[in-house]
Amino acid sequence: MVASIVRLSGLSASPTTTPSLTFQKSLVSQAAKAFARTELAFSYFQTYSYRSTKLPKGCHRYVSTTSSLEHENPSLRPSRATPNSTANKPERNNKSSFIIYYNDVYEVQLPPNHRFPMSKYRQTRELVQTWIANDRIAPHREQQQIEEKLLKGIDCEFRVSPLATVEELETTHCPSYIQRYMTGDMTETELRNVGFPWSKESVQRSLSSVGGTLAAACEAVERHINNNHELAPLSLHWAAHIAGGTHHAFYDRGEGFSVFSDMAVAANVVLKRYPDHIKRILFVDLDVHQGNGNAVLFRNKPEVFTFSLHCKSNYFSQKETSDLDIELPAECGDTTYLMTLQHWLNRFRRGDGGKFDIILFQAGVDVLDVDRLGRMALTQSGVERRNQLVFEFGRDMQLPLVICMGGGYPRRGSDWAPVLNAHANVYYRAFKFLEQLHTQNY
């Protein structure tokens, strides 16, 4: 079907055949990860709480400049309510929901000519908010029409990402590594591998990168649990983070702009927090790079299945083994990519891999042909179709879905619009998908 290499738990198969493979992880336990529980007695990072809503000075700038339509309709403004408040508490209803977290209020000033596009997070969030606001408000300028449109539509809200706690990070990462990063006790080699200079602002951003994805996962799960399935059997509860997707972080080190793995922490916390509802999690990682950190973090852990579809020629460190690795050649275009993804999603639909309770989607857009670091050749419409395939899969499986951002790197001196539009389109099309499904069913 495609000129690709399929690797599953160390096995390989010819690209011209459909391999008969089991998706179950080995139950033979290797050395269990012993998360040392030590007293981390330093005040700087003990102050951070999952329920914290304290924002850095100036964060109001990002809220107020997004769109003038927020002022016409307060329901479109980002929420700063805490997880315990009634504003955030899921209610039993028959509406689908799409709650979007963002952490660009923690933007870090990087050295001149640094290759990481820090400002893309704010720009992407502003695009998503504007597109959703225009979609809901522009054709319905009369106040009554606005109210009717919002009443009939899905629940959609923007929220500032909370900060992950040390306890939450310790479900996944080494306590001493967490302590050293929080207090700035990292070596030059470690910081070079991560790709960011250390600062207190970078700590906040790293914590919010994890906290937003975790909050999105908890929101999707709780709304799914509280859904009135009798009134709304087809309602879907998805959530997203306009950040995260830091899949290159390992137990005791980071690399590739990844300090901590937001997806891994979110998975481990929801498994612990909702044991009666979340027993198995599927990672769908469509970044151009392999999710190598997550592959190692969940090795021999059957509760989490790691599926990574990535470029064969774009490893910047040691290649690891996910539960399902699909390697596609450099310069791979839309047709090969989409046929390959559709094939494996269909395998999951048929039950290969077992039953899952939630999907975490790493939606990196560095597969674009214009991406500076990607080495693949997907078009804007190809990436949009990729996202649609994942949304259709989530709908067919009737599962909560959490979207995180992943990679996307504009070329220096070039127009950022293609990468920004591709990022924003992930979230906007998820919103439109749920809106259309809601309209069809209700």
HUQUI-V45867 format. One record per residue. RES is the residue in one small letter. SS is DSSP state (H for helix, E for strand, C for the rest). D_LAST is the distance of its C-alpha to the last C-alpha in whole Angstrom. Layout:
res:RES ss:SS d_last:D_LAST
res:RES ss:SS d_last:D_LAST
//
This chain:
res:m ss:C d_last:39
res:v ss:C d_last:40
res:a ss:C d_last:43
res:s ss:E d_last:42
res:i ss:E d_last:43
res:v ss:E d_last:41
res:r ss:E d_last:43
res:l ss:E d_last:41
res:s ss:C d_last:43
res:g ss:C d_last:47
res:l ss:E d_last:46
res:s ss:E d_last:46
res:a ss:E d_last:45
res:s ss:C d_last:46
res:p ss:C d_last:44
res:t ss:C d_last:44
res:t ss:C d_last:43
res:t ss:C d_last:40
res:p ss:C d_last:41
res:s ss:C d_last:41
res:l ss:C d_last:40
res:t ss:C d_last:39
res:f ss:C d_last:37
res:q ss:C d_last:38
res:k ss:C d_last:40
res:s ss:C d_last:44
res:l ss:C d_last:44
res:v ss:C d_last:48
res:s ss:C d_last:48
res:q ss:C d_last:50
res:a ss:C d_last:51
res:a ss:C d_last:48
res:k ss:C d_last:47
res:a ss:C d_last:49
res:f ss:C d_last:47
res:a ss:C d_last:50
res:r ss:C d_last:50
res:t ss:C d_last:52
res:e ss:C d_last:52
res:l ss:C d_last:52
res:a ss:C d_last:54
res:f ss:C d_last:53
res:s ss:H d_last:51
res:y ss:H d_last:50
res:f ss:H d_last:47
res:q ss:H d_last:47
res:t ss:C d_last:45
res:y ss:C d_last:42
res:s ss:C d_last:39
res:y ss:C d_last:35
res:r ss:C d_last:35
res:s ss:C d_last:37
res:t ss:C d_last:35
res:k ss:C d_last:39
res:l ss:C d_last:39
res:p ss:C d_last:41
res:k ss:C d_last:43
res:g ss:C d_last:41
res:c ss:C d_last:38
res:h ss:H d_last:37
res:r ss:H d_last:38
res:y ss:H d_last:35
res:v ss:H d_last:32
res:s ss:H d_last:34
res:t ss:C d_last:34
res:t ss:C d_last:31
res:s ss:C d_last:29
res:s ss:C d_last:30
res:l ss:H d_last:27
res:e ss:H d_last:27
res:h ss:H d_last:29
res:e ss:H d_last:27
res:n ss:C d_last:24
res:p ss:H d_last:25
res:s ss:H d_last:22
res:l ss:H d_last:22
res:r ss:C d_last:26
res:p ss:C d_last:27
res:s ss:E d_last:27
res:r ss:C d_last:30
res:a ss:C d_last:29
res:t ss:C d_last:31
res:p ss:C d_last:29
res:n ss:C d_last:30
res:s ss:C d_last:29
res:t ss:C d_last:26
res:a ss:C d_last:24
res:n ss:C d_last:24
res:k ss:C d_last:23
res:p ss:C d_last:20
res:e ss:C d_last:18
res:r ss:C d_last:16
res:n ss:C d_last:12
res:n ss:C d_last:9
res:k ss:C d_last:9
res:s ss:C d_last:11
res:s ss:E d_last:14
res:f ss:E d_last:17
res:i ss:E d_last:20
res:i ss:E d_last:23
res:y ss:E d_last:27
res:y ss:E d_last:30
res:n ss:C d_last:33
res:d ss:H d_last:35
res:v ss:H d_last:37
res:y ss:H d_last:39
res:e ss:C d_last:40
res:v ss:C d_last:44
res:q ss:C d_last:46
res:l ss:C d_last:48
res:p ss:C d_last:51
res:p ss:C d_last:52
res:n ss:C d_last:51
res:h ss:C d_last:49
res:r ss:C d_last:47
res:f ss:C d_last:43
res:p ss:C d_last:41
res:m ss:C d_last:40
res:s ss:C d_last:39
res:k ss:H d_last:36
res:y ss:H d_last:34
res:r ss:H d_last:34
res:q ss:H d_last:34
res:t ss:H d_last:31
res:r ss:H d_last:29
res:e ss:H d_last:30
res:l ss:H d_last:28
res:v ss:H d_last:25
res:q ss:H d_last:25
res:t ss:H d_last:26
res:w ss:H d_last:23
res:i ss:H d_last:20
res:a ss:H d_last:22
res:n ss:H d_last:22
res:d ss:H d_last:19
res:r ss:H d_last:17
res:i ss:H d_last:20
res:a ss:H d_last:23
res:p ss:C d_last:21
res:h ss:C d_last:20
res:r ss:C d_last:23
res:e ss:C d_last:23
res:q ss:H d_last:23
res:q ss:H d_last:20
res:q ss:H d_last:18
res:i ss:H d_last:18
res:e ss:H d_last:17
res:e ss:H d_last:14
res:k ss:H d_last:13
res:l ss:H d_last:14
res:l ss:H d_last:12
res:k ss:H d_last:9
res:g ss:C d_last:10
res:i ss:C d_last:11
res:d ss:E d_last:14
res:c ss:E d_last:17
res:e ss:E d_last:20
res:f ss:E d_last:24
res:r ss:E d_last:27
res:v ss:E d_last:30
res:s ss:C d_last:31
res:p ss:C d_last:33
res:l ss:C d_last:37
res:a ss:C d_last:37
res:t ss:C d_last:40
res:v ss:H d_last:43
res:e ss:H d_last:42
res:e ss:H d_last:38
res:l ss:H d_last:40
res:e ss:C d_last:43
res:t ss:C d_last:40
res:t ss:C d_last:41
res:h ss:C d_last:44
res:c ss:C d_last:48
res:p ss:H d_last:48
res:s ss:H d_last:52
res:y ss:H d_last:50
res:i ss:H d_last:47
res:q ss:H d_last:50
res:r ss:H d_last:52
res:y ss:H d_last:49
res:m ss:H d_last:48
res:t ss:C d_last:52
res:g ss:C d_last:53
res:d ss:C d_last:55
res:m ss:C d_last:54
res:t ss:C d_last:57
res:e ss:H d_last:57
res:t ss:H d_last:56
res:e ss:H d_last:53
res:l ss:H d_last:52
res:r ss:H d_last:52
res:n ss:H d_last:50
res:v ss:H d_last:47
res:g ss:C d_last:48
res:f ss:C d_last:48
res:p ss:C d_last:50
res:w ss:C d_last:50
res:s ss:C d_last:50
res:k ss:H d_last:48
res:e ss:H d_last:45
res:s ss:H d_last:45
res:v ss:H d_last:44
res:q ss:H d_last:42
res:r ss:H d_last:40
res:s ss:H d_last:40
res:l ss:H d_last:39
res:s ss:H d_last:36
res:s ss:H d_last:35
res:v ss:H d_last:35
res:g ss:H d_last:33
res:g ss:H d_last:30
res:t ss:H d_last:29
res:l ss:H d_last:30
res:a ss:H d_last:28
res:a ss:H d_last:25
res:a ss:H d_last:25
res:c ss:H d_last:26
res:e ss:H d_last:23
res:a ss:H d_last:21
res:v ss:H d_last:22
res:e ss:H d_last:22
res:r ss:H d_last:18
res:h ss:H d_last:18
res:i ss:H d_last:20
res:n ss:H d_last:19
res:n ss:C d_last:15
res:n ss:C d_last:14
res:h ss:C d_last:14
res:e ss:C d_last:13
res:l ss:C d_last:10
res:a ss:C d_last:9
res:p ss:C d_last:11
res:l ss:C d_last:10
res:s ss:C d_last:10
res:l ss:C d_last:13
res:h ss:E d_last:15
res:w ss:E d_last:18
res:a ss:E d_last:21
res:a ss:E d_last:24
res:h ss:E d_last:27
res:i ss:E d_last:29
res:a ss:C d_last:32
res:g ss:C d_last:33
res:g ss:C d_last:33
res:t ss:C d_last:37
res:h ss:C d_last:38
res:h ss:C d_last:41
res:a ss:C d_last:42
res:f ss:C d_last:44
res:y ss:C d_last:45
res:d ss:C d_last:48
res:r ss:C d_last:48
res:g ss:C d_last:46
res:e ss:E d_last:46
res:g ss:C d_last:44
res:f ss:C d_last:43
res:s ss:E d_last:42
res:v ss:C d_last:43
res:f ss:C d_last:41
res:s ss:C d_last:38
res:d ss:H d_last:35
res:m ss:H d_last:33
res:a ss:H d_last:35
res:v ss:H d_last:36
res:a ss:H d_last:32
res:a ss:H d_last:32
res:n ss:H d_last:35
res:v ss:H d_last:34
res:v ss:H d_last:30
res:l ss:H d_last:32
res:k ss:H d_last:34
res:r ss:H d_last:32
res:y ss:C d_last:29
res:p ss:C d_last:32
res:d ss:C d_last:30
res:h ss:C d_last:26
res:i ss:C d_last:28
res:k ss:C d_last:31
res:r ss:C d_last:30
res:i ss:E d_last:29
res:l ss:E d_last:29
res:f ss:E d_last:30
res:v ss:E d_last:29
res:d ss:E d_last:32
res:l ss:C d_last:32
res:d ss:C d_last:35
res:v ss:C d_last:38
res:h ss:C d_last:40
res:q ss:C d_last:40
res:g ss:C d_last:38
res:n ss:H d_last:42
res:g ss:H d_last:42
res:n ss:H d_last:39
res:a ss:H d_last:40
res:v ss:H d_last:43
res:l ss:H d_last:42
res:f ss:C d_last:40
res:r ss:C d_last:42
res:n ss:C d_last:43
res:k ss:C d_last:40
res:p ss:C d_last:37
res:e ss:C d_last:35
res:v ss:E d_last:34
res:f ss:E d_last:34
res:t ss:E d_last:35
res:f ss:E d_last:34
res:s ss:E d_last:35
res:l ss:E d_last:35
res:h ss:E d_last:38
res:c ss:E d_last:41
res:k ss:C d_last:44
res:s ss:C d_last:46
res:n ss:C d_last:45
res:y ss:C d_last:46
res:f ss:C d_last:48
res:s ss:C d_last:49
res:q ss:C d_last:50
res:k ss:C d_last:47
res:e ss:C d_last:45
res:t ss:C d_last:44
res:s ss:C d_last:40
res:d ss:C d_last:38
res:l ss:E d_last:37
res:d ss:E d_last:39
res:i ss:E d_last:38
res:e ss:E d_last:41
res:l ss:E d_last:41
res:p ss:C d_last:43
res:a ss:C d_last:44
res:e ss:C d_last:43
res:c ss:C d_last:40
res:g ss:C d_last:38
res:d ss:H d_last:34
res:t ss:H d_last:35
res:t ss:H d_last:36
res:y ss:H d_last:34
res:l ss:H d_last:31
res:m ss:H d_last:32
res:t ss:H d_last:34
res:l ss:H d_last:31
res:q ss:H d_last:28
res:h ss:H d_last:31
res:w ss:H d_last:31
res:l ss:H d_last:27
res:n ss:H d_last:27
res:r ss:H d_last:30
res:f ss:H d_last:28
res:r ss:H d_last:25
res:r ss:C d_last:28
res:g ss:C d_last:29
res:d ss:C d_last:32
res:g ss:C d_last:33
res:g ss:C d_last:31
res:k ss:C d_last:28
res:f ss:C d_last:27
res:d ss:C d_last:25
res:i ss:E d_last:24
res:i ss:E d_last:25
res:l ss:E d_last:27
res:f ss:E d_last:27
res:q ss:E d_last:30
res:a ss:C d_last:29
res:g ss:C d_last:32
res:v ss:C d_last:33
res:d ss:C d_last:37
res:v ss:C d_last:36
res:l ss:E d_last:36
res:d ss:C d_last:39
res:v ss:C d_last:40
res:d ss:C d_last:40
res:r ss:C d_last:43
res:l ss:C d_last:43
res:g ss:C d_last:41
res:r ss:C d_last:43
res:m ss:C d_last:40
res:a ss:C d_last:39
res:l ss:E d_last:35
res:t ss:C d_last:34
res:q ss:H d_last:31
res:s ss:H d_last:29
res:g ss:H d_last:30
res:v ss:H d_last:29
res:e ss:H d_last:26
res:r ss:H d_last:25
res:r ss:H d_last:27
res:n ss:H d_last:24
res:q ss:H d_last:21
res:l ss:H d_last:23
res:v ss:H d_last:23
res:f ss:H d_last:19
res:e ss:H d_last:18
res:f ss:H d_last:21
res:g ss:H d_last:19
res:r ss:H d_last:16
res:d ss:H d_last:18
res:m ss:H d_last:19
res:q ss:C d_last:17
res:l ss:C d_last:19
res:p ss:E d_last:19
res:l ss:E d_last:21
res:v ss:E d_last:23
res:i ss:E d_last:25
res:c ss:E d_last:28
res:m ss:C d_last:30
res:g ss:C d_last:33
res:g ss:C d_last:36
res:g ss:C d_last:36
res:y ss:C d_last:40
res:p ss:C d_last:41
res:r ss:C d_last:44
res:r ss:C d_last:47
res:g ss:C d_last:47
res:s ss:C d_last:44
res:d ss:C d_last:41
res:w ss:C d_last:39
res:a ss:H d_last:36
res:p ss:H d_last:35
res:v ss:H d_last:35
res:l ss:H d_last:33
res:n ss:H d_last:30
res:a ss:H d_last:30
res:h ss:H d_last:29
res:a ss:H d_last:27
res:n ss:H d_last:25
res:v ss:H d_last:24
res:y ss:H d_last:22
res:y ss:H d_last:21
res:r ss:H d_last:20
res:a ss:H d_last:18
res:f ss:H d_last:16
res:k ss:H d_last:15
res:f ss:H d_last:14
res:l ss:H d_last:12
res:e ss:H d_last:10
res:q ss:H d_last:10
res:l ss:H d_last:8
res:h ss:H d_last:6
res:t ss:H d_last:5
res:q ss:H d_last:6
res:n ss:H d_last:4
res:y ss:C d_last:0
//
